[in-house]
Amino acid sequence: MQEILTSIPFALLAAVMLSVFLYLLGGRISPKAEPSTGKLAQYACGEELPSQKLQVDLQTFFVYAVYFLIFDILAFMLATSLASPGLLPAMYIIILLSAVVMLLPLTGQR
């Protein structure tokens, strides 16, 4: 019987059962608060939010997301290629600059 009580599966089961019991007990004895108007109001750093919904320009977001991916991949490629001699790091930078130049016309569109 001692081997069963000191086994890892039994200890895990006992810990889970104790946690569930404490969670349910805490839910029953905790005070229940009624939602107030202040609690339900929108909050943005103390400023009143406009009632209209904020519209995000997805095209601009995706362009900046592509810029982030380009620079993120370049940083990784440069970090792993700087130890190698030759033109490999310079080629990576040239590829990056050509990708950025191709994306520049998309940045100004609305």
C-alpha positions as a printed NumPy array, in Angstrom:
array([[  0.   ,   0.   ,   0.   ],
       [  2.907,   2.328,   0.761],
       [  4.24 ,   1.911,  -2.785],
       [  0.911,   3.012,  -4.244],
       [  0.653,   6.075,  -1.983],
       [  4.2  ,   7.212,  -2.818],
       [  3.968,   6.6  ,  -6.568],
       [  4.157,   9.508,  -9.007],
       [  0.751,   8.895, -10.674],
       [ -1.002,   8.836,  -7.293],
       [  0.753,  12.022,  -6.185],
       [ -0.257,  13.735,  -9.455],
       [ -3.866,  12.585,  -9.088],
       [ -3.981,  13.749,  -5.464],
       [ -2.553,  17.169,  -6.422],
       [ -5.075,  17.603,  -9.25 ],
       [ -7.977,  16.569,  -7.027],
       [ -6.856,  18.954,  -4.266],
       [ -6.475,  21.8  ,  -6.781],
       [ -9.957,  21.226,  -8.231],
       [-11.445,  21.06 ,  -4.728],
       [ -9.792,  24.337,  -3.694],
       [-10.866,  26.013,  -6.934],
       [-14.496,  24.985,  -6.467],
       [-14.45 ,  25.906,  -2.785],
       [-13.005,  29.337,  -3.549],
       [-15.668,  29.92 ,  -6.188],
       [-18.426,  29.156,  -3.704],
       [-17.167,  31.257,  -0.788],
       [-15.866,  34.272,  -2.728],
       [-17.963,  37.446,  -2.681],
       [-20.014,  38.02 ,  -5.814],
       [-19.876,  41.594,  -7.085],
       [-22.517,  43.112,  -9.294],
       [-21.145,  44.81 , -12.431],
       [-21.308,  48.589, -12.2  ],
       [-21.341,  51.15 , -14.987],
       [-17.761,  52.118, -14.186],
       [-16.655,  48.508, -14.432],
       [-18.371,  47.989, -17.782],
       [-17.143,  51.262, -19.329],
       [-14.384,  51.222, -21.925],
       [-11.037,  52.454, -20.697],
       [ -8.01 ,  53.692, -22.645],
       [ -5.481,  55.234, -20.263],
       [ -8.057,  57.526, -18.724],
       [ -9.334,  58.895, -22.032],
       [-12.871,  58.564, -23.269],
       [-13.056,  56.314, -26.292],
       [-15.11 ,  57.367, -29.292],
       [-18.301,  55.404, -29.793],
       [-17.329,  54.516, -33.363],
       [-15.361,  51.397, -34.057],
       [-11.679,  51.84 , -34.879],
       [-10.925,  50.767, -38.448],
       [ -7.479,  49.39 , -39.19 ],
       [ -5.991,  49.731, -42.66 ],
       [ -5.06 ,  46.133, -43.376],
       [ -3.011,  46.868, -46.493],
       [ -0.667,  49.161, -44.571],
       [ -0.501,  46.653, -41.73 ],
       [  0.501,  43.843, -44.086],
       [  3.148,  45.998, -45.782],
       [  4.749,  46.744, -42.411],
       [  4.427,  43.082, -41.442],
       [  6.367,  42.146, -44.585],
       [  9.003,  44.766, -43.736],
       [  9.33 ,  43.227, -40.285],
       [  9.719,  39.734, -41.744],
       [ 12.338,  40.916, -44.227],
       [ 14.443,  42.601, -41.552],
       [ 13.951,  39.731, -39.121],
       [ 15.123,  37.152, -41.64 ],
       [ 18.016,  39.394, -42.696],
       [ 19.189,  39.739, -39.099],
       [ 19.165,  35.962, -38.69 ],
       [ 20.938,  35.384, -42.003],
       [ 23.606,  37.973, -41.246],
       [ 24.157,  36.607, -37.754],
       [ 24.759,  33.14 , -39.158],
       [ 26.787,  34.226, -42.21 ],
       [ 29.21 ,  36.795, -40.836],
       [ 31.672,  34.07 , -39.896],
       [ 31.89 ,  32.93 , -43.51 ],
       [ 34.333,  34.818, -45.709],
       [ 33.388,  36.195, -49.068],
       [ 30.426,  37.981, -50.517],
       [ 27.659,  36.02 , -48.809],
       [ 26.724,  38.716, -46.225],
       [ 26.897,  41.406, -48.93 ],
       [ 24.593,  39.352, -51.184],
       [ 22.073,  39.063, -48.351],
       [ 22.092,  42.84 , -47.877],
       [ 21.648,  43.428, -51.627],
       [ 18.681,  41.022, -51.676],
       [ 17.182,  42.86 , -48.7  ],
       [ 17.578,  46.263, -50.303],
       [ 15.971,  45.06 , -53.539],
       [ 12.99 ,  43.683, -51.581],
       [ 12.596,  46.97 , -49.695],
       [ 12.799,  48.989, -52.93 ],
       [ 10.041,  46.813, -54.428],
       [  7.817,  47.393, -51.385],
       [  8.31 ,  51.177, -51.197],
       [  5.552,  52.027, -53.727],
       [  3.037,  50.056, -51.616],
       [  3.767,  52.103, -48.498],
       [  2.354,  55.328, -49.888],
       [ -0.928,  53.849, -51.182],
       [ -4.198,  54.251, -49.292]])
